[in-house]
């Protein structure tokens, strides 16, 4: 049986490299948080919301009009994003305006865009 060219032809574990790489793997709680963040951003609707919020603070009605979906659907998506601390809101009278939680979210999105563009 022929071996694929993209695998080692012999089995040898570089213990020093494995030990070094192990330090890059975070604890289970951090890994779970990262997986949840990337998972929530894997949905196209939620990603569109985050991309829109990169540019502008928006209310639910604005986002619903932008994406051509119901206010209820947007509220559901925003709740998921808020629970993972990706977005925040502020009240102004009867209006609730959403924005990104912090600069880290903006950085994460910009790095992903740059990665895809290169």
C-alpha positions in Angstrom: 0.0 0.0 0.0 1.4 3.4 -1.1 1.9 6.0 1.6 0.8 9.6 1.0 3.5 12.1 0.3 2.3 14.4 3.0 3.0 12.1 5.9 6.3 10.9 7.4 7.9 7.8 5.9 9.2 6.7 9.3 7.9 7.1 12.8 10.0 9.3 15.0 8.7 11.6 17.7 10.7 14.8 18.3 10.2 15.0 22.0 11.6 18.5 22.4 9.2 19.8 19.8 6.3 18.0 21.3 7.2 19.4 24.7 7.5 23.0 23.3 4.2 22.7 21.3 2.4 21.4 24.4 3.0 24.8 26.1 0.9 26.4 23.3 -2.2 24.4 24.2 -4.2 26.2 26.8 -6.3 24.7 29.6 -9.6 23.1 28.8 -11.7 26.1 30.0 -9.8 28.5 27.7 -10.0 26.0 24.8 -13.8 25.7 25.3 -14.2 29.5 25.3 -12.1 29.8 22.1 -14.1 27.0 20.4 -17.4 28.6 21.4 -16.2 32.0 20.1 -15.1 30.6 16.7 -18.3 28.4 16.6 -20.6 31.4 17.1 -18.7 33.3 14.4 -19.1 30.4 12.0 -22.7 31.3 11.4 -23.0 33.7 8.3 -25.8 35.8 9.9 -23.9 36.3 13.1 -20.7 37.1 11.2 -22.6 39.7 9.1 -23.8 41.3 12.3 -20.3 41.5 13.7 -19.0 42.9 10.4 -21.7 45.5 10.4 -20.9 46.5 14.0 -17.3 47.0 13.0 -18.5 50.0 11.1 -21.4 51.3 13.1 -23.3 51.0 16.3 -26.8 49.7 15.3 -30.1 48.9 16.9 -32.0 45.6 16.3 -34.3 47.3 13.7 -31.3 48.6 11.8 -29.6 45.2 11.7 -32.9 43.5 10.7 -33.3 46.0 7.8 -29.7 45.5 6.8 -29.9 41.7 6.7 -33.5 41.5 5.6 -34.6 39.3 8.5 -37.0 39.7 11.4 -36.3 41.7 14.5 -36.9 38.5 16.5 -34.3 36.6 14.5 -31.8 39.4 15.0 -32.6 39.5 18.7 -31.9 35.8 19.0 -28.5 36.1 17.2 -27.5 39.2 19.3 -28.4 37.3 22.5 -25.9 34.5 21.5 -23.2 37.1 20.6 -23.8 38.9 23.9 -23.6 35.7 26.0 -20.2 35.1 24.6 -19.2 38.8 25.2 -18.8 39.6 21.5 -21.3 42.4 21.5 -22.7 44.8 24.1 -25.6 47.2 24.1 -26.5 50.5 25.6 -29.9 52.0 26.1 -30.9 55.4 24.9 -34.5 56.0 25.8 -36.5 53.3 24.2 -33.7 52.3 21.9 -31.0 49.6 22.5 -27.9 50.1 20.4 -25.4 47.3 19.8 -21.7 47.5 19.3 -18.7 45.2 19.6 -17.7 44.3 23.1 -14.1 45.5 22.8 -11.2 46.0 20.5 -10.2 42.4 20.7 -13.2 41.3 18.7 -12.4 43.9 16.0 -8.8 42.7 15.9 -9.9 39.1 15.6 -12.2 39.9 12.6 -9.6 42.1 10.9 -6.9 39.4 11.2 -9.3 36.8 9.7 -10.1 39.2 6.8 -6.4 39.8 6.2 -5.7 36.1 6.3 -8.4 35.3 3.8 -7.3 38.2 1.5 -3.6 37.2 1.3 
